[in-house]
Amino acid sequence: MLAPAVARARAAAGQAACMANVRAVAQAILMCAAENDYTLPPKEQRPEVLAYFNTRPGRAGPDQWNGSKPGSAPFCHRAYQANPYLRWPVILEVYLPDRAVWRCPNARLEGGASFINGSSNWLGHLRSYEGKWGKGTDPYICPAPSYPAGWGGDVTDSLTQRRAAVPLSGKGKIASPGMFLQSIGVNAGSAGGMSLFEVPDPAWYVICADAGATVDSFSTGTLAYPDLCHLECAGPGDWEADWSNCPWSRECGGTAELKTNPRLLSSHTRHSGGVNIGFLDGHAAWWRSEAVLAESPTSADPGSGRLIGYQPGAPTSDASERPVGIPPLY
């Protein structure tokens, strides 16, 4: 009788601590924007940088993420996030010096610093090692979202050490000692470089939240169920998963039964059936996961749902589409 009560108390304490961290991240993003002409932290936009990734450097054959898909982006996966100094946790460190604020005590799945670029001339460093990375089973098929030296623990330079700070998240994966771990994510993929004046209703714009393997962008599935990797992976709908074609979701706890019996999803939530979400007006709130699904936009009806600012389908960090709910500028 005592053990369940202790477990519930521990979960409640973890939820409260995570809520405080999500709120701190949301407010730090607002402070950063206020000091930069009310513009959110940028993502890479320089033509010469994107042109380099357009060549798919360091890889023999088509890009496994984009090159094999008709009409896909021509540059490497996550090219917009390859600059280690444009990572939002790096930019926001002046406001959030304690990196522990990026972690949720109740998280079962976390992201991390992974690829470490140990040079201030990060693009030149990649070019100088071109041909020595990104082939075969090498983890650097195209540069993963990079972090600067000092964020990878005992990994200080992935190119020279030939290893990432941590592999993809999942069961049995152990992070490199001392590396930056993250289970509270930000909406850098969609909102990077956006003016606050573009947002029709900041109180409903998701800017940070509980996160799992994906920590720099959100979709309906990753927002509602962060510890399942990608709920909508390979599915025909906006959050219906095809687990048979999604091994990384199975590794993170997904089962075939989830597709036929969505009610089982309740056991895969992070906090008492829901998640903590931070909004662009600086407030944070707990949302039941089913409510996130109900209030999210869909591909068929982008104007549906009150929650805005993220894509209906599984996210990528190099997403060039405008976030759902934000009208085009004329």
C-alpha positions in Angstrom: 0.0 0.0 0.0 2.9 2.3 0.7 4.8 1.8 -2.5 2.1 3.2 -4.9 1.6 6.2 -2.7 5.4 6.9 -2.7 5.5 6.4 -6.5 2.6 8.9 -7.0 4.2 11.4 -4.7 7.5 11.1 -6.6 5.7 11.5 -9.9 3.9 14.6 -8.7 7.1 16.2 -7.4 8.7 15.5 -10.8 5.8 17.0 -12.6 6.0 20.2 -10.5 9.8 20.4 -11.0 9.4 19.9 -14.8 6.6 22.6 -14.9 9.0 25.1 -13.3 11.7 24.2 -15.8 9.3 24.6 -18.8 8.1 27.9 -17.5 11.7 29.1 -17.0 12.6 28.1 -20.6 9.5 29.9 -22.0 10.4 33.1 -20.1 14.0 32.9 -21.1 13.0 32.7 -24.7 10.8 35.8 -24.2 13.6 37.7 -22.5 16.0 36.8 -25.4 13.4 38.0 -28.0 12.8 41.3 -26.1 16.5 42.1 -26.2 16.7 41.3 -29.9 14.0 43.5 -31.5 11.3 41.0 -30.4 12.7 38.3 -32.7 13.1 34.7 -31.6 16.6 33.1 -31.7 17.7 32.6 -35.3 18.3 29.5 -37.4 20.9 29.3 -40.2 19.8 31.3 -43.2 23.0 32.3 -44.9 22.9 31.2 -48.6 26.6 30.2 -48.7 26.0 27.8 -45.8 22.9 26.3 -47.2 24.5 26.0 -50.6 27.3 23.9 -49.0 24.8 21.5 -47.6 23.0 21.4 -50.9 25.9 19.3 -52.2 25.1 16.7 -49.5 28.8 16.7 -48.4 30.4 13.7 -46.8 28.0 11.2 -48.3 28.2 8.7 -51.1 24.7 8.2 -52.7 21.4 9.9 -52.0 20.6 11.5 -48.7 18.7 8.9 -46.6 16.4 11.5 -45.2 15.5 13.8 -48.1 17.3 12.8 -51.3 15.2 9.8 -52.0 11.9 11.6 -51.6 10.3 13.4 -54.6 10.0 17.1 -54.0 12.1 17.0 -50.8 14.4 19.6 -49.5 17.7 19.6 -51.4 20.0 20.1 -48.5 21.1 17.7 -45.8 18.7 16.8 -43.0 18.8 19.5 -40.3 21.0 21.8 -42.3 19.4 24.7 -40.6 20.6 23.4 -37.3 24.2 22.5 -38.2 25.6 25.7 -36.7 26.5 24.8 -33.1 26.3 28.4 -32.0 22.6 28.7 -33.2 21.4 25.9 -30.9 18.7 27.5 -28.6 20.1 26.0 -25.4 23.5 27.6 -26.3 22.0 31.0 -27.1 19.8 30.9 -24.0 22.6 29.9 -21.6 23.1 33.6 -20.6 19.5 33.4 -19.3 19.6 29.8 -18.1 23.2 29.2 -16.8 22.2 26.0 -15.0 21.8 23.4 -17.8 19.8 21.1 -15.5 16.8 23.3 -16.3 16.5 21.5 -19.6 15.8 18.2 -18.0 12.5 16.7 -16.7 12.7 14.3 -13.7 9.9 12.2 -15.1 11.3 11.8 -18.6 11.8 8.2 -19.9 13.4 9.4 -23.1 15.9 12.2 -23.6 17.8 13.9 -26.4 21.3 15.2 -26.1 24.2 17.2 -27.6 25.2 14.3 -29.9 27.4 15.9 -32.7 30.1 18.2 -31.3 31.9 20.6 -33.6 34.9 21.7 -31.6 36.0 24.6 -33.8 34.8 28.2 -33.8 35.1 28.0 -37.6 32.6 25.2 -37.6 31.9 25.3 -41.4 35.5 25.3 -42.3 36.1 22.5 -39.9 33.4 20.4 -41.6 34.9 21.2 -45.0 38.4 20.2 -43.9 37.2 16.8 -42.9 35.0 16.2 -45.9 35.3 12.7 -47.2 36.3 11.4 -43.8 32.8 11.5 -42.4 29.3 10.6 -43.6 30.0 7.3 -45.4 28.6 3.9 -44.7 27.7 3.4 -41.1 29.4 6.6 -40.0 27.0 8.6 -37.7 27.7 11.8 -39.6 25.8 11.1 -42.8 25.0 14.8 -42.8 25.9 16.8 -39.7 23.4 16.2 -37.0 22.4 19.2 -35.0 25.7 20.4 -33.7 26.8 21.7 -30.3 30.0 23.5 -29.6 32.9 22.1 -27.5 32.0 22.0 -23.8 28.5 20.5 -24.4 29.6 16.9 -25.2 31.3 15.8 -22.0 34.3 13.7 -22.8 33.5 14.2 -26.5 35.0 17.5 -27.5 35.1 17.2 -31.3 33.2 14.5 -33.1 35.2 14.9 -36.3 38.6 14.3 -34.8 37.4 11.7 -32.2 35.1 10.0 -34.7 32.2 9.6 -32.4 29.1 11.4 -31.3 28.4 12.4 -27.7 25.4 10.0 -27.5 23.7 7.7 -30.0 20.0 8.0 -30.8 17.8 7.8 -27.7 16.3 4.5 -26.8 16.4 1.5 -24.5 19.9 0.6 -23.3 21.5 3.7 -24.8 24.0 5.3 -22.4 25.0 9.0 -22.8 28.7 10.1 -22.8 29.8 11.2 -19.3 29.2 14.8 -18.7 27.3 15.6 -21.9 24.3 17.9 -22.2 21.1 16.0 -21.8 17.7 17.5 -22.7 14.1 16.4 -22.1 12.5 19.8 -22.4 12.5 20.9 -26.0 12.0 24.1 -28.0 10.2 25.0 -31.2 13.4 26.1 -33.0 12.5 24.3 -36.2 9.4 26.3 -36.9 9.8 29.4 -34.9 13.5 30.2 -35.4 14.1 33.8 -36.5 10.4 34.7 -36.3 9.2 38.1 -35.2 6.8 38.1 -32.2 4.6 40.4 -34.2 3.9 37.6 -36.7 2.1 35.5 -34.0 -1.7 36.0 -33.9 -2.1 34.7 -30.4 1.1 34.1 -28.3 -1.0 32.5 -25.5 -1.7 29.5 -27.8 1.7 29.3 -29.6 3.7 26.3 -28.3 7.3 27.5 -27.9 8.7 24.8 -25.5 7.4 21.6 -23.8 8.2 18.1 -22.6 10.3 16.4 -25.3 11.9 13.1 -26.0 14.2 12.1 -28.9 13.2 15.3 -30.9 14.2 18.4 -28.9 14.2 21.2 -31.5 10.8 21.0 -33.0 7.3 19.6 -32.3 4.5 17.8 -34.1 1.2 16.6 -32.8 2.5 13.2 -31.7 5.8 14.4 -30.2 4.0 17.1 -28.2 1.3 14.8 -26.9 3.5 11.7 -26.2 7.1 12.8 -26.0 8.4 9.4 -24.6 7.2 7.5 -27.8 9.6 9.1 -30.2 7.2 9.8 -33.1 3.6 8.8 -32.5 2.7 9.6 -36.1 5.6 7.8 -37.7 4.8 6.6 -41.2 1.1 6.7 -40.5 -1.6 7.7 -42.8 -3.1 10.3 -40.4 -1.7 13.0 -38.3 -1.0 10.9 -35.2 -1.8 7.3 -36.2 1.5 5.3 -36.0 2.5 2.5 -38.2 4.7 0.7 -35.7 5.7 -2.1 -38.1 7.6 0.5 -40.2 8.9 2.5 -37.2 11.6 0.5 -35.4 12.8 3.5 -33.4 9.3 4.0 -32.0 9.1 0.4 -31.0 12.4 0.8 -29.3 11.0 3.7 -27.3 8.0 1.7 -26.1 5.6 1.7 -29.0 3.6 -1.6 -29.6 1.4 -2.8 -32.3 -1.6 -2.7 -29.9 -1.3 1.1 -29.7 -2.5 1.4 -33.3 -5.6 -0.7 -32.8 -6.3 0.4 -29.3 -5.4 4.1 -28.7 -6.8 3.9 -25.2 -3.5 2.2 -24.2 -1.7 5.4 -24.9 -2.7 6.7 -21.5 0.1 4.5 -20.0 2.7 6.3 -22.2 2.1 9.8 -20.9 4.8 11.6 -19.0 2.8 13.4 -16.2 -0.5 11.9 -15.0 -2.0 11.5 -18.4 -0.5 14.7 -19.9 2.4 17.0 -20.7 3.8 20.4 -19.6 3.7 23.0 -22.3 5.3 26.5 -22.4 3.7 29.2 -24.6 5.0 32.3 -26.3 3.4 34.7 -23.8 5.6 33.2 -21.1 3.0 31.0 -19.3 3.2 27.2 -18.9 0.4 24.8 -18.3 -0.3 21.0 -18.0 -2.3 19.6 -20.8 -3.9 16.2 -21.0 -2.4 14.3 -24.0 -5.9 13.6 -25.5 -6.6 17.3 -25.4 -3.4 18.0 -27.3 -4.5 15.7 -30.0 -8.0 17.3 -30.1 -6.7 20.8 -30.1 -3.9 20.3 -32.7 -4.1 21.4 -36.3 -4.3 18.8 -39.0 -3.0 18.6 -42.5 -6.5 18.6 -43.8 -7.6 21.5 -41.8 -4.6 23.7 -40.7 -7.0 26.1 -39.0 -8.4 23.5 -36.6 -7.5 23.4 -32.9 -6.5 26.2 -30.6 -2.8 25.1 -30.3 -0.6 26.6 -33.0 3.0 26.9 -34.2 4.0 23.3 -35.1 3.5 20.8 -37.8 0.8 18.1 -37.8 3.2 15.4 -39.0 6.5 14.2 -37.7 9.0 17.1 -37.4 12.4 17.7 -38.9 14.7 20.4 -37.9 15.2 21.6 -41.4 11.5 22.2 -42.0 11.1 25.2 -44.3 7.3 25.4 -44.1 5.7 28.1 -42.0 4.3 26.8 -38.7 0.6 26.0 -38.7 -1.6 28.8 -37.6 0.7 31.6 -38.7 -0.7 33.5 -41.7 1.7 34.3 -44.6 3.2 37.8 -44.6 2.4 40.1 -47.6 
